[in-house]
Amino acid sequence: MKINIKNIRVKSICATLFISLFLSLIIGCSQQADSKPQDMAADNNNLINLLDKAGETFFGFLDLVAGSMGFTVTKDTTKKQVGEHFDGLSKQIQVVLEKLKQIITKEGDSQKSKGDILSRTVNKANETLIKLVENLSLLAKIGGDETLKIGEVDSNKQGAQADDVELKKAYEALTGIIKAAESVSINEPKKSSVELTDTGIASLQQDGAKVLASDTSNPTAGDSGKAAAIVSTVTGSEMLAEIFNSKEADAKTGISGGQASAGTSALSFARGGQSATNVAKAGIKPGAVSAGIALRSLVKGGKLASDSAGTDNKAVQLVGVAAASKLVGAVETLIMKTVNKVLEEVKQAITTAKSKTKDLDNMYK
């Protein structure tokens, strides 16, 4: 793992401080229900000032959060380190969640405030962030305690199936994150329309999938280049879509029917269970293959296959690194969009509350 400590950790700390200040201001704004009429003018002026400061803090947080989530998967990154990164993101979001819970508690003491827009928005934000925390925590465990490097080829050059239990967790976590994003009107990732013929490889494009073999058979030297070409045509978001459109049972059954086909899912490719020849079949989808390579590289037990002489070992690993990096980046992007959308909705609720407060303030002038 290569994390720029100077940039990312400092920004993460700053972002956390901004979150705390931002949401603490909101908490302060929520304690108006029991004010006496003669105090309303002064209280409303204070509330307006607090809402102004909250808005300023909000914009500062958005700038910082974009720079606090960067993560680079390299040939030296281990599965365990990727898990630690997701665990760190989970804890960062928990900071926001705890502050929101405080708001809910404060608001819950006032019968009058239970139905207002700020209370409803904060409750919705709380529910969405809980989903993110739960699924990130689950995602953090899929690599187990393995110190195996991402995409690293075993000494026997043979591929190995991803652990079905952990693969199922990966599916649950990633689909859960996508559903959390959908709950705040962020569009579901779209599947790739790329075909094998779009890879730029003249013939036998499907042989790139041989790196997903999981028996004693091996790819041939040069198949790693075809695998790289396949991965290069697909985005991380498209990989997420392929995983989302898989079936949970695929994590256990792998490639059923003895041979891969156009309908073989990302989870099935990751689980594998077939020879190099039976994995690399005409018509297989680059999106599913690429997502399968990413999952095989990230999930406990999973290993990619290389040629028997080991000529392509390093090249195969880099294919795994590229696929995993795209998938991790897509997850981060989706999380950031979701958190930003949640806080944007809270900000809009604050703006509405501010407007109403100003109107009320004018009544006492």
Secondary structure, DSSP 8 states (H G I E B T S, - for coil): -B--IIIIIHHHHHHHHHHHHHHHHHHHHT--TT--GGGHHHHHHHHHHHHHHHHHHHHHHHHHHHHHS--B--TT-BHHHHHHHHHHHHHHHHHHHHHHHHHHHHHHT-TGGGGSHHHHHHHHHHHHHHHHHHHHHHHTTTTTT---BTT-B-TT---B---HHHHHHHHHHHHHHHHHHHTTT----------GGGG--SS-GGGGGGGG--SS----TTHHHHHHHHHHTS-HHHHHHHHHTS-TTHHHH-SGGGS--TT--HHHHHH--S-HHHHS-TT--HHHHHHHHHHHHHSTT-BB---TT-TTHHHHHHHHHHHHHHHHHHHHHHHHHHHHHHHHHHHHHHHHHHHHHHHHHHHT-
